[in-house]
Amino acid sequence: MKVLVASKSVPVFEALRAMPDIEIQPALTTEQIAKNIPSAQLVILDSADVVEYPYELGMIQTLLAEAREKRGLPWTKSDDFLADAEQWIEQASRARGGLKLPDKLTVGFVSYSGGVGRTTLALDMAFRFARRAERPVLLLEFVYGASALAALTGKEMASLYDLVSKVDLQPTIFKGVTMVPMDYDNCCLLPPEEFGKYFKKQMAKHVLTIVDTNWPHGLVRSIQEEVDQWLVVATPRLDAIENANKLQQQLGAKAAIILNQKHGTGDSLALTGMERSLDLPHIERVDEWSGKLGKQLLTYVYGPAWREYEQSQNVFASLARGLGRRRSVGES
């Protein structure tokens, strides 16, 4: 259970540390409190101890009221908590809980061939997660030939061969995402075991790992057991649909077909009878990384927890914008 403590009360910390399975999240600025409310299951807040930066305390109280109404989040003062700590912990355990995402998740975007938008989807999902969750996300690329990651981002990035062969070299972080693009020709010079060690070391540092890969690929074996969900990407082309169906059968229970670039009625007719888990619309400017596709993908892989997480973040952003407008009016 995660308990958000916005208080300087030493007895509160001592009482919580004496209890089993309690994760204490200290936060004294209004910014820290606001960011941690979505994942908290109990909040202990002493107004006099809170630093009102950059938001007013009234905004925090509004967020707490929203969380109490939507998911039964209990919150109290330190004196009231200490008067009956076990009762507050029991109340928190009965509530619907915080919006906790898994500590580790590995998702693979996969197809027999290119041209289905696999890398675009992987990037939009990674950027959305990094922007919204503010937690470490890793993007691994397994390709034959040139790097699609490097081409789509237009960034000069340390490649997989250099990252594995040069001990002190660190991967490029772009828009909050740790990028590991592949340079296939050079990677052929090293044994697969060396790459496996590097992948597992990097995956251990990240909450979400996204894999962008052709199938089959020699390096996939090094991380295949770590993959929780395979997303087989198809488009409304007969060859892509046929390939996706075959690949889903080959990958088994962990695999689901994602239909990308669906246009309209014409595509719907062509897709009659095709089983898939998610339809993604055609978007003109995918290189703007709006997160629209990423949001749908994250909701699919994380389920209701991500949907509620997005909603709580939207409430927070709306209140922050309102506070900014009030400040601007006051300054003018």
C-alpha positions in Angstrom: 0.0 0.0 0.0 1.3 3.4 -1.0 0.8 6.2 1.6 1.4 9.8 0.6 2.7 11.7 3.6 2.5 15.5 3.3 3.6 16.1 6.9 6.7 16.6 9.0 5.3 14.5 11.8 8.0 12.1 12.9 5.5 9.8 14.8 3.5 9.4 11.5 6.6 8.1 9.8 7.5 5.8 12.7 4.0 4.4 12.9 4.0 3.6 9.1 7.5 2.1 9.2 6.3 -0.3 11.9 3.5 -1.6 9.6 4.0 -4.4 7.0 3.7 -3.8 3.2 3.6 0.0 3.5 5.4 2.2 0.9 5.9 5.7 2.2 5.9 8.6 -0.3 7.0 11.8 1.3 5.9 15.0 -0.4 5.8 18.5 1.0 5.5 20.8 -2.1 2.1 21.1 -3.8 3.7 19.9 -7.0 5.0 16.7 -5.4 1.7 16.0 -3.7 -0.3 16.6 -7.0 1.9 14.2 -8.9 1.6 11.4 -6.4 -2.1 11.6 -5.6 -3.1 9.3 -8.6 -1.1 6.4 -7.2 -1.7 6.9 -3.5 -4.1 4.7 -1.4 -4.0 6.9 1.6 -3.0 10.5 2.1 -1.9 12.1 5.4 -1.7 15.9 5.0 -0.9 18.7 7.4 -1.7 22.0 5.7 0.8 23.9 7.9 3.7 21.8 6.7 2.9 22.1 2.9 4.9 24.4 0.7 2.5 26.1 -1.7 4.7 25.8 -4.8 3.8 26.2 -7.6 0.1 25.5 -6.8 -2.2 26.8 -4.1 -3.3 24.4 -1.4 -6.9 24.8 -2.6 -5.9 22.9 -5.8 -4.6 20.0 -3.8 -7.8 19.8 -1.8 -9.8 19.8 -5.1 -7.7 16.9 -6.4 -8.2 15.0 -3.1 -11.9 15.5 -3.3 -12.0 14.3 -6.9 -10.0 11.2 -5.9 -12.2 10.5 -2.9 -15.4 10.7 -5.1 -14.0 8.6 -8.0 -12.1 5.9 -6.1 -12.7 6.3 -2.4 -9.3 7.7 -1.6 -9.1 8.4 2.2 -7.2 11.4 3.5 -6.6 12.8 6.9 -4.4 14.9 9.2 -1.5 13.4 11.1 -3.2 13.7 14.6 -6.3 11.9 13.4 -4.2 9.2 11.7 -2.2 8.6 14.9 -5.4 8.4 17.0 -6.4 5.3 15.1 -3.7 4.3 12.6 -5.0 0.7 12.0 -8.5 2.0 11.2 -7.1 4.3 8.5 -5.0 1.6 7.0 -8.0 -0.7 7.0 -10.1 2.0 5.3 -7.5 2.5 2.7 -7.3 -1.3 1.9 -11.1 -1.3 1.3 -10.9 1.6 -1.1 -10.4 0.9 -4.8 -6.8 1.7 -4.4 -4.3 3.8 -6.2 -3.7 3.8 -10.0 -0.7 1.5 -9.7 0.9 0.4 -13.0 3.0 -2.8 -13.0 6.6 -2.3 -12.0 7.7 -4.1 -15.2 6.1 -4.6 -18.5 7.6 -5.6 -21.9 5.6 -5.1 -25.1 6.8 -6.2 -28.6 5.6 -4.6 -31.8 6.2 -7.3 -34.5 5.5 -8.1 -38.1 6.9 -10.3 -40.9 7.8 -7.2 -42.9 8.0 -3.4 -42.8 5.5 -0.8 -44.1 2.8 -1.4 -41.5 3.7 1.4 -39.2 5.3 -0.7 -36.5 8.0 1.8 -35.5 5.6 4.7 -35.6 3.3 3.0 -33.1 6.2 2.0 -30.9 7.5 5.6 -30.8 4.1 7.2 -30.1 3.4 4.7 -27.3 6.8 5.3 -25.8 6.6 9.1 -26.0 3.1 9.1 -24.5 4.2 6.9 -21.6 7.2 9.1 -20.9 5.2 12.3 -21.0 2.3 11.1 -18.9 3.9 8.6 -16.4 7.3 10.4 -16.1 8.8 6.9 -15.5 11.7 5.3 -17.5 10.8 3.7 -20.8 13.1 1.8 -23.1 12.7 1.3 -26.8 14.7 -1.6 -28.5 14.9 -2.0 -32.2 15.6 -5.3 -34.0 15.8 -4.8 -37.8 17.6 -6.0 -40.9 19.3 -3.1 -42.7 19.0 0.6 -41.8 17.5 1.8 -38.5 13.9 3.0 -38.8 14.2 4.6 -35.4 17.0 6.9 -36.5 15.2 7.7 -39.8 11.9 8.6 -38.2 13.3 10.7 -35.3 16.0 12.3 -37.4 18.3 12.1 -34.4 22.0 11.0 -34.3 21.9 8.2 -31.7 24.4 5.8 -30.3 23.7 2.5 -32.0 23.4 -1.0 -30.5 26.8 -2.2 -31.7 28.6 0.8 -30.1 26.5 0.6 -26.9 27.5 -3.1 -26.4 31.1 -2.8 -27.5 31.9 0.5 -25.6 31.4 0.0 -21.9 31.2 3.7 -21.0 28.9 4.8 -23.8 25.3 5.6 -22.7 22.2 5.3 -24.9 20.5 8.4 -26.2 17.4 9.7 -24.3 15.0 11.5 -26.6 11.7 13.0 -25.3 12.2 10.9 -22.2 12.7 7.6 -24.0 15.9 5.6 -23.9 16.6 4.7 -27.5 18.6 1.7 -28.7 18.6 1.7 -32.5 20.1 -1.2 -34.4 22.9 -1.1 -37.0 22.5 -4.6 -38.4 25.8 -4.9 -40.4 28.0 -4.0 -37.4 25.9 -6.1 -35.0 26.7 -9.2 -37.0 30.3 -8.9 -35.8 29.4 -9.7 -32.1 28.0 -12.9 -30.7 24.3 -12.8 -29.7 25.1 -13.6 -26.1 26.7 -10.1 -25.7 23.6 -8.4 -26.8 21.4 -10.5 -24.5 23.4 -9.3 -21.5 23.1 -5.7 -22.5 19.4 -5.9 -23.1 18.6 -7.5 -19.7 20.8 -4.9 -18.0 18.9 -2.0 -19.7 15.5 -3.6 -19.2 16.1 -3.9 -15.4 16.4 -0.1 -15.3 13.1 0.7 -17.0 9.5 0.3 -16.0 8.3 -0.2 -19.6 10.3 -1.8 -22.4 9.0 -1.6 -26.0 10.5 -3.8 -28.6 10.2 -3.0 -32.4 11.2 -6.0 -34.4 10.9 -7.9 -37.6 10.0 -11.6 -37.3 11.9 -13.7 -37.3 15.1 -12.0 -35.9 18.1 -13.6 -34.4 18.3 -11.2 -31.4 14.7 -11.7 -30.4 15.6 -15.0 -28.7 17.6 -13.1 -26.1 14.6 -11.2 -24.7 11.6 -13.4 -25.9 10.9 -14.9 -22.5 10.7 -11.3 -21.1 7.9 -10.2 -23.5 4.5 -10.0 -21.8 2.5 -9.0 -24.9 3.2 -9.3 -28.6 1.3 -6.8 -30.7 1.2 -8.1 -34.3 0.8 -5.1 -36.5 -1.2 -5.2 -39.7 -2.8 -2.7 -42.2 -5.9 -3.1 -44.3 -4.0 -4.9 -47.1 -4.7 -8.5 -47.9 -1.1 -9.6 -47.7 -0.6 -7.8 -44.3 -3.8 -9.3 -42.9 -2.7 -12.8 -44.0 0.8 -12.4 -42.6 -0.6 -11.1 -39.3 -2.9 -14.1 -38.9 0.0 -16.5 -39.5 2.3 -14.7 -37.1 -0.3 -14.5 -34.3 -0.8 -18.3 -34.6 3.0 -18.8 -34.5 3.5 -16.6 -31.4 0.6 -18.1 -29.5 -1.4 -16.8 -26.5 0.7 -13.7 -25.8 0.0 -12.3 -29.3 -2.8 -10.0 -30.4 -3.4 -8.4 -33.8 -3.4 -4.6 -33.9 -4.9 -3.1 -37.1 -3.1 0.2 -38.0 -4.1 2.9 -40.5 -7.8 2.0 -40.8 -9.5 4.6 -43.0 -13.3 4.2 -43.3 -16.1 2.1 -44.7 -14.1 0.6 -47.5 -11.6 -0.8 -45.1 -14.3 -2.1 -42.9 -15.7 -4.2 -45.7 -12.3 -5.5 -46.7 -11.7 -6.6 -43.1 -14.9 -8.5 -42.6 -14.2 -11.7 -40.7 -10.7 -10.6 -39.5 -10.3 -11.0 -35.8 -8.2 -8.3 -34.1 -7.9 -6.7 -30.7 -7.6 -3.0 -31.6 -8.3 -0.7 -34.6 -6.1 2.4 -34.9 -7.2 5.2 -37.3 -5.2 6.6 -40.2 -3.4 9.8 -39.1 -1.8 12.2 -41.5 1.0 13.7 -39.4 2.2 10.8 -37.4 5.7 12.4 -37.1 4.2 15.0 -34.7 3.9 12.3 -32.1 0.6 13.6 -30.7 0.1 10.6 -28.5 -3.3 9.8 -29.9 -2.2 6.3 -31.0 0.0 5.9 -28.0 -2.9 6.5 -25.6 -5.1 3.8 -27.2 -2.1 1.3 -27.1 -1.3 2.1 -23.5 -5.0 1.7 -22.5 -5.0 -1.7 -24.3 -1.9 -3.1 -22.7 -2.4 -1.7 -19.2 -6.2 -1.9 -19.1 -8.5 0.3 -16.8 -5.5 1.4 -14.7 -4.1 3.5 -17.6 -7.6 4.9 -18.5 -8.0 6.1 -14.9 -4.5 7.3 -14.8 -5.1 9.5 -17.9 -8.3 10.9 -16.4 -6.6 11.9 -13.2 -3.8 13.5 -15.1 -6.3 15.5 -17.2 -8.0 16.8 -14.0 -4.6 17.8 -12.7 -3.7 19.6 -16.0 -7.1 21.3 -16.1 -6.7 22.7 -12.6 -3.1 23.8 -13.3 -4.2 25.7 -16.4 -7.0 27.3 -14.4 -4.5 28.4 -11.7 -2.2 29.8 -14.4 -5.0 31.9 -15.9 -6.0 33.3 -12.4 -2.3 34.2 -11.8 -2.1 36.0 -15.2 -5.2 38.0 -14.5 -3.9 38.9 -11.0 -0.5 40.1 -12.5 -2.2 42.2 -15.2 
